[in-house]
Amino acid sequence: MNRPVLHQVNLVSGDMEASLTFYRRLGLEIPDDMVWRTPSGAHHITASRDSASPALHFELDSDAFAQVWNAAWKGRTDLRGRVVVSFHVASRADVDAIYRDMTGAGYRGLQAPFDAFWGARYAILEDPDGIAVGLMSPIAPDRKAPPPDV
C-alpha cells in the first residue's frame, strides 16, 4: 500500500476577505484569478498555481512544549487541537521586520521574535480567524542551545 503524502494545509476562514488581506500582507502571492468568488463573496483561495507540492513539514508538539515557544499560550489548558501554520523567511532580520510590519498593521502578535533554542529566529502572529502563524528564519547551528526542561 502506498503511503499518503502531505499535500496541502487548508484553513477554514470566517472572513475570507480579512484572511486574504492578512496572507497577502504576509507575502503570499495570491493573484485575483486564484480567488473563487460568487455573488455572495470569496469562497476559495489558492496560493499556488503549481499542483506539484513543495516540501511541507508536518509536526506535532505537546501542549506543554507549545507553551515554551509561544508566550501567549503560557498557562493555557485548551491547547489541544491548536494549529500553527509556519512560514520560513530568508533571514533572522526578516522575522523581526515582518512581525513589526504585521503587528503595526493591527494584527495580533502572539510571540514576539526571539532566538529559539533550535537555532532559528522565531515569532508568531495570529490571523483573522485566530490561527497561529509562525515566522521562522533558517537555523543557524552556532545559535543552537540546549532544549528547555518541559
C-alpha positions in Angstrom: 0.0 0.0 0.0 1.3 3.5 -0.9 1.8 6.0 1.9 -0.1 9.2 1.8 2.0 12.4 1.2 1.1 15.6 2.9 0.0 17.8 0.1 -1.7 20.9 1.5 -2.8 22.8 4.5 -6.4 24.1 4.2 -7.7 26.7 6.6 -11.4 27.4 7.1 -11.9 31.1 7.3 -14.7 33.0 9.0 -13.9 36.1 6.9 -12.3 35.4 3.6 -11.6 39.0 2.7 -9.8 39.6 6.0 -7.8 36.4 5.6 -6.9 37.3 2.0 -5.7 40.7 3.2 -3.6 39.1 6.0 -1.9 36.4 3.9 -1.2 38.9 1.1 0.4 41.3 3.5 2.4 38.5 5.0 3.9 38.0 1.5 1.9 35.2 -0.2 1.3 35.9 -3.8 -2.4 35.3 -4.4 -3.5 36.6 -7.8 -7.1 37.7 -8.2 -7.7 34.9 -10.7 -6.9 32.4 -7.9 -9.7 33.7 -5.7 -13.0 31.9 -6.5 -15.9 34.3 -5.9 -19.7 34.1 -6.3 -22.2 36.9 -5.8 -22.1 36.2 -2.1 -18.3 36.7 -1.8 -15.0 34.8 -1.9 -15.2 31.1 -1.1 -11.9 29.5 -2.1 -8.4 30.8 -2.4 -5.4 29.0 -3.9 -2.0 30.4 -3.1 -0.2 28.4 -5.8 -0.8 27.6 -9.4 1.6 24.7 -9.3 -0.1 21.4 -8.3 3.2 19.8 -7.6 3.5 20.1 -3.8 6.6 21.9 -2.4 8.1 20.2 0.6 5.8 20.5 3.6 6.6 19.6 7.1 4.1 18.0 9.5 5.0 18.4 13.1 3.3 17.6 16.4 4.1 19.2 19.8 2.7 18.6 23.2 0.6 21.3 24.8 3.3 21.7 27.5 6.0 22.3 24.9 3.8 24.7 22.8 3.8 26.9 25.9 7.6 27.2 25.8 7.7 28.6 22.2 4.5 30.7 22.3 4.3 33.1 25.2 0.6 33.8 24.5 -0.2 30.2 25.3 1.6 30.0 28.7 -0.7 28.6 31.4 -3.4 27.6 28.9 -5.2 24.3 29.3 -7.2 24.5 26.0 -4.3 23.9 23.5 -5.4 20.5 22.2 -6.2 20.8 18.5 -4.5 24.2 18.0 -2.9 24.7 14.6 0.3 26.6 13.8 1.0 27.4 10.1 4.6 28.3 9.7 6.4 30.2 7.0 10.1 30.2 6.5 11.7 33.6 5.8 15.2 34.3 4.3 16.9 35.8 7.4 16.7 36.5 11.1 16.1 40.2 10.3 13.2 39.3 8.1 11.4 37.7 11.1 11.6 40.9 13.0 10.7 43.1 10.1 7.7 41.1 9.0 6.5 40.8 12.6 6.9 44.5 13.1 5.0 45.2 9.8 2.1 42.9 10.6 1.6 44.0 14.2 2.0 47.6 13.0 -0.9 47.0 10.6 -3.0 45.9 13.6 -2.6 42.1 13.5 -2.1 40.4 16.9 1.3 39.2 17.8 1.3 36.0 20.0 5.0 35.6 20.4 7.4 38.4 19.7 10.6 37.5 17.7 13.1 35.6 19.8 16.2 33.4 19.3 14.8 29.8 19.7 16.9 27.1 21.2 16.8 25.1 17.9 18.9 27.9 16.3 16.2 29.9 14.4 14.7 33.3 14.9 11.0 32.7 15.5 7.8 34.7 16.0 4.1 34.0 15.9 1.2 36.1 14.6 -2.5 35.5 14.7 -4.5 35.5 11.5 -8.1 37.0 11.4 -9.6 33.6 12.4 -7.3 33.1 15.4 -4.9 30.7 13.7 -1.3 31.0 14.9 1.1 31.8 12.0 4.8 31.2 12.7 7.7 33.1 11.1 11.0 31.2 11.1 14.4 32.1 9.9 16.9 29.5 8.7 18.5 27.5 11.5 22.0 28.7 12.5 23.9 25.9 14.1 26.0 28.4 16.1 22.8 29.7 17.7 21.6 26.4 19.0 21.2 25.9 22.7 20.2 23.0 24.9 16.4 22.5 24.9 14.4 23.7 27.9 13.0 21.3 30.5 9.4 20.5 29.8 
